[in-house]
Amino acid sequence: MDIALSETRISPMAHLELTDIDLAYGAVEIVRKLSFRLARGSIGCLLGPSGCGKTTVLRCIAGFERVGAGGIVLAGETISSPDVHVAPEQRRIGMVFQDYALFPHLSVADNIGFGLRQMDSAQRRARVAELLAIVGLADQGAKYPHEMSGGQQQRVALARALAPSPSLLLLDEPFSNLDVELRERLSHEVRDIIKATHTTAILVTHDQHEAFAVADEIGIMHQGRIQQWDSPYNLYHKPANRFVADFIGQGVLLPGTVLNDHQVSVELGVLNSVIPVECSAGCGSCDRTCPVEVLLRPDDIIHDDLSTMKAKVIKKAFRGAEILYTLELDSGARVLSLVPSHHNHALGEMIGIRLDVDHVITFHESSDEAAHTQRRPMPAPLLRR
């Protein structure tokens, strides 16, 4: 599967649209037939491992690279195609870089106002004051970059990019130089600032936690292509293929067997579904005991002391409020379970578990594409008990 688009989430009147863009350096293809749309005021993200081409796509949007095929349209204007290349400075695009790129000899206020030379001094001062307030640095304008923390410098860089009211904001790994705790806090702050200014933005990152914290829609990139463009929820619960399933979140693939149109059997029990289980591409309705692999996430395996189903603790990772257990089943297969940390079990201990799977994701042995099901609702009488 080259690309999976969530059609219900994509506006037909996109503010930014990339259509089948290609870019190669000599014989080496970097970006291939890449397409996505982003509505005005939305935050999109290109997420993927190093070398997948996500920063190259950002450079194409910014105008630093020429596309070999396809086109890029921003606010209704073609800015890139094999025949058209609008200069970067004419695209009305703001950028926030990984290293902030602040001018050390200018004050914070002068850094923010650097791109506002077309305004008179009074207008410029008012706009700078407005941006300082928005990013929470209202009393810091007279300071210099070296007098500020990394998080403050990042907010100054964001304010400078937003000052000219760009048509599009690009953020290239903006949190990679920050420590983990600050990165998490600042990612939420940056989203709030972008939303408060009604700015359309694209974030590039390899960190899915940053992507989930900031973006409305995310494109998972692999080998120069978008594998799936969708909401964070759907990427986690409804991955389009094995790569997306492996890249987003954690999970294991457990052997299973399709029992009928609505049931898949795994070692831990029978999973029920609402829509038919598509056990292979083109198979359709199936009751021929087809072998599949079932994706189970850590939140699908619930620790339950009262359960008769047992698994052995073979690894544990303490995460503060939770512990991620790696559990071994009777067959030797392993699953993951995320458990509140007051359930502190020893390595080698047998603990009770049960399945609680809302989204059944199966892969046929010969296919990378996923088939999705949802848990069948319980009958009304059972729900009233």
C-alpha positions in Angstrom: 0.0 0.0 0.0 1.5 3.3 -1.1 -0.9 5.7 0.7 -4.0 5.6 2.8 -6.0 8.8 3.0 -8.8 9.5 5.5 -11.2 11.0 3.0 -13.7 12.2 5.7 -10.9 14.3 7.3 -9.6 16.0 4.2 -11.2 19.3 3.2 -11.9 19.6 -0.6 -10.8 23.3 -0.2 -7.3 22.5 1.1 -5.0 25.4 2.0 -2.0 23.3 1.2 -2.0 20.5 -1.4 0.8 18.3 -2.6 0.0 16.1 -5.6 2.3 13.2 -6.7 5.5 15.1 -6.0 8.8 13.4 -6.9 12.3 14.4 -6.0 15.6 12.6 -6.9 19.3 13.3 -6.5 20.6 11.8 -9.7 19.4 8.2 -9.8 18.5 8.2 -6.1 14.8 8.7 -5.5 14.1 10.6 -2.3 10.4 11.4 -2.6 8.0 9.4 -4.7 4.4 10.1 -5.7 3.8 11.9 -2.4 0.4 13.5 -1.9 -1.6 15.0 1.0 -3.9 18.0 1.7 -4.2 20.2 4.7 -7.1 22.5 5.6 -6.7 26.1 6.6 -5.9 26.4 10.3 -5.0 22.7 10.7 -1.7 21.4 11.9 -0.2 18.5 9.9 2.8 16.4 10.6 5.3 14.4 8.6 6.4 11.6 10.9 8.9 8.9 10.2 12.4 7.5 10.8 15.6 9.2 9.8 16.2 9.1 6.1 12.5 8.6 5.1 12.4 12.0 3.2 10.3 14.1 5.5 12.7 17.0 5.8 13.1 16.9 2.0 9.4 17.3 1.6 9.5 20.3 4.0 12.3 21.8 1.9 10.2 21.3 -1.3 7.3 23.2 0.4 9.6 26.0 1.5 11.1 26.3 -2.0 14.6 25.2 -1.1 14.3 22.2 -3.4 12.7 21.9 -6.9 10.2 19.1 -7.5 10.9 16.7 -10.4 7.2 15.9 -10.9 3.8 16.8 -9.4 2.9 20.0 -7.8 2.4 22.0 -4.6 -0.5 24.5 -4.3 -0.6 27.0 -1.4 -3.7 29.1 -0.8 -4.9 28.4 -4.4 -1.6 29.3 -6.1 0.8 26.8 -7.6 4.2 27.4 -5.9 6.1 24.3 -7.2 5.9 22.1 -10.3 8.3 21.1 -13.0 7.5 24.3 -14.8 6.8 26.7 -11.8 9.1 27.6 -8.9 8.1 30.5 -6.7 11.2 31.8 -4.8 11.2 30.9 -1.1 11.0 34.6 0.0 7.8 35.1 -2.1 5.9 32.1 -0.7 4.8 33.8 2.6 6.1 30.8 4.6 7.5 31.0 8.1 10.0 28.5 9.4 11.1 27.4 12.8 14.5 25.6 12.7 16.0 22.9 14.9 18.7 25.3 16.1 16.4 28.3 16.4 18.7 30.5 14.2 18.2 33.6 16.4 20.5 36.6 15.8 22.7 36.7 18.9 23.5 40.4 18.5 19.8 41.4 18.5 17.4 41.7 21.4 14.5 39.3 21.7 12.2 42.1 20.5 14.4 42.9 17.5 14.6 39.2 16.6 10.9 39.0 16.5 10.5 42.2 14.5 13.3 41.4 12.0 10.9 40.4 9.2 8.6 43.5 9.7 10.6 46.1 8.0 7.6 47.0 5.8 5.8 48.3 8.9 6.4 51.7 10.5 8.0 51.7 13.9 4.8 52.0 15.8 3.2 49.1 14.0 6.3 47.0 14.4 6.4 47.7 18.2 2.7 46.8 18.5 3.1 43.6 16.6 6.2 42.5 18.6 4.4 43.3 21.8 1.4 41.2 20.7 3.6 38.2 19.8 5.6 38.5 23.0 2.3 38.3 24.9 1.1 35.3 22.9 4.2 33.3 23.5 4.3 34.2 27.2 7.4 36.4 27.1 5.7 39.8 27.6 8.4 41.2 29.8 11.4 39.6 28.1 11.8 41.8 24.9 14.9 43.6 26.0 16.9 40.4 26.7 19.3 38.8 24.3 19.0 35.1 23.2 22.0 34.0 25.3 20.2 35.2 28.4 17.2 32.9 27.8 16.6 29.2 28.4 16.3 26.8 25.5 12.5 26.7 25.8 12.3 30.5 25.8 14.5 30.7 22.8 12.2 28.3 21.0 9.3 30.5 21.7 11.1 33.5 20.4 11.9 31.6 17.2 8.2 30.7 16.9 7.1 34.3 17.5 9.6 35.6 14.9 8.2 33.1 12.3 4.6 34.1 13.2 5.2 37.9 13.1 4.6 38.5 9.4 1.4 36.4 9.6 2.6 33.7 7.2 0.3 31.7 5.0 2.0 28.6 6.2 4.3 27.8 9.1 6.9 25.0 8.8 8.6 23.5 11.9 11.6 21.3 11.3 12.4 19.0 14.4 11.8 22.1 16.6 12.1 20.3 19.9 15.1 18.0 19.3 17.6 20.1 21.2 15.5 20.2 24.4 15.3 17.7 27.3 12.5 15.3 27.4 10.4 17.0 30.1 10.7 20.5 28.5 10.0 19.0 25.0 6.7 17.5 26.2 5.6 20.7 27.9 6.7 23.0 25.0 5.0 20.8 22.4 1.6 21.5 24.0 2.4 25.2 24.3 3.4 25.4 20.6 0.2 23.8 19.6 -1.8 26.3 21.7 0.1 29.2 20.2 -0.4 28.0 16.6 -4.1 27.5 17.2 -4.5 30.9 18.9 -3.1 32.6 15.8 -5.2 30.5 13.4 -2.0 29.5 11.5 -1.8 26.5 9.1 1.3 24.5 10.0 3.4 21.5 9.1 5.6 19.8 11.7 8.5 17.4 10.8 9.6 15.0 13.5 10.7 11.4 14.2 9.1 11.5 17.6 5.5 10.2 17.7 4.8 11.7 21.1 5.6 15.2 19.7 3.5 14.4 16.6 0.5 13.3 18.7 0.8 16.3 21.0 0.9 18.9 18.3 -0.8 17.7 15.1 -4.4 17.3 14.0 -3.4 15.0 11.1 -0.2 12.9 10.6 1.4 11.4 7.6 3.6 8.3 8.3 6.5 8.3 5.9 8.6 5.4 4.8 11.1 5.3 1.9 9.9 8.6 0.4 6.2 7.8 0.5 3.3 8.5 2.8 2.0 5.2 4.1 -1.0 6.6 5.8 -2.4 10.2 6.3 -4.8 10.2 9.2 -5.7 11.2 12.7 -3.5 10.1 15.6 -6.4 7.9 16.9 -6.8 6.1 13.6 -3.0 5.6 13.1 -2.9 3.9 16.4 -6.1 1.9 16.3 -6.5 1.4 12.5 -3.0 1.2 10.9 -3.1 0.7 7.2 -0.2 -1.7 7.0 2.5 -3.4 9.0 4.9 -0.5 8.8 2.4 1.9 10.4 1.4 -0.7 13.0 5.1 -1.3 13.9 6.1 2.4 13.9 3.1 3.8 15.9 2.9 2.7 19.5 4.0 -0.7 20.7 2.5 -4.1 20.1 3.1 -7.6 19.1 1.7 -9.9 16.3 0.1 -13.0 17.6 -0.9 -16.0 15.4 -4.6 -16.3 14.9 -7.2 -18.2 12.9 -10.3 -16.7 11.2 -13.3 -18.8 12.5 -16.0 -17.0 10.6 -17.1 -13.6 9.3 -17.1 -12.1 12.8 -14.5 -14.0 14.9 -10.8 -14.5 15.1 -9.2 -17.0 17.5 -5.9 -16.4 19.2 -4.1 -18.2 22.0 -5.7 -15.9 24.6 -9.3 -16.4 23.3 -11.8 -15.5 20.6 -12.0 -11.9 19.4 -15.4 -10.7 18.2 -16.0 -8.1 15.5 -18.8 -6.1 14.0 -17.7 -5.9 10.4 -16.5 -9.1 8.6 -12.9 -10.1 9.2 -11.1 -9.8 5.9 -8.4 -12.4 6.4 -6.7 -11.7 3.1 -6.7 -9.2 0.2 -9.7 -9.9 -1.9 -10.9 -12.8 0.3 -14.1 -11.1 1.4 -16.4 -13.2 3.6 -14.4 -16.1 4.9 -15.0 -19.1 7.1 -12.2 -21.3 5.9 -9.9 -21.1 9.0 -7.5 -18.8 7.3 -4.3 -18.1 9.3 -3.7 -14.5 10.2 -1.5 -12.4 12.5 -3.4 -10.2 15.0 -1.9 -7.0 16.4 -2.3 -6.7 20.1 -1.4 -3.4 21.9 -0.3 -3.1 25.5 -3.7 -1.7 26.4 -5.4 -4.7 24.8 -4.0 -7.0 27.6 -5.6 -6.2 31.0 -4.0 -7.4 34.2 -6.8 -9.2 36.2 -6.0 -11.0 39.5 -9.3 -12.9 39.2 -8.6 -14.3 35.7 -7.8 -17.9 35.2 -5.6 -17.1 32.2 -2.0 -16.7 33.4 1.2 -15.3 31.9 4.7 -15.1 33.1 6.4 -11.8 33.8 9.8 -11.8 31.9 10.5 -8.1 31.6 9.2 -4.9 33.2 9.8 -1.3 32.5 8.8 1.2 35.3 7.1 4.3 33.9 6.0 6.1 37.0 2.2 5.7 37.0 2.4 2.5 35.0 4.6 -0.5 34.4 5.0 -2.0 30.9 5.2 -5.8 31.4 6.5 -8.2 28.8 4.6 -11.4 29.4 5.2 -15.0 28.2 2.2 -17.2 27.2 2.1 -21.0 27.5 3.1 -21.3 23.9 6.2 -19.1 24.4 4.7 -16.2 22.5 5.1 -12.8 24.2 2.6 -10.0 24.6 2.8 -6.5 26.3 0.6 -5.2 29.0 0.5 -1.7 30.5 -0.5 -2.0 34.2 -0.9 0.6 37.0 2.4 0.7 38.9 0.9 -0.3 42.2 0.6 -3.8 40.7 4.4 -4.4 41.1 5.1 -8.0 40.2 8.4 -9.8 40.2 10.2 -11.3 37.2 9.1 -14.9 36.8 5.8 -14.4 38.6 2.6 -15.7 37.0 -0.1 -13.0 36.8 -3.7 -13.1 35.6 -4.6 -11.4 32.3 -7.6 -11.0 30.1 -8.3 -9.6 26.6 -10.1 -6.2 26.1 -9.8 -5.5 22.4 -11.9 -2.7 20.8 -10.1 -2.8 17.4 -9.1 -6.1 15.9 -6.3 -5.6 13.4 -5.3 -8.6 11.4 -2.6 -9.2 8.8 -2.7 -12.1 6.4 0.5 -14.0 6.3 1.3 -13.0 2.7 0.1 -9.4 2.9 1.4 -6.2 4.6 -2.1 -4.5 4.4 -4.2 -4.5 7.5 -7.9 -5.5 7.9 -9.8 -3.7 10.7 -12.7 -4.8 12.8 -14.4 -3.4 15.8 -15.6 -5.3 18.9 -19.2 -6.4 18.6 -21.4 -4.6 21.1 -22.8 -6.7 23.9 -26.5 -7.4 23.7 -28.8 -4.9 25.4 -29.8 -7.3 28.3 -26.2 -7.8 29.2 -25.5 -4.1 29.1 -28.2 -3.5 31.7 -26.8 -6.0 34.2 
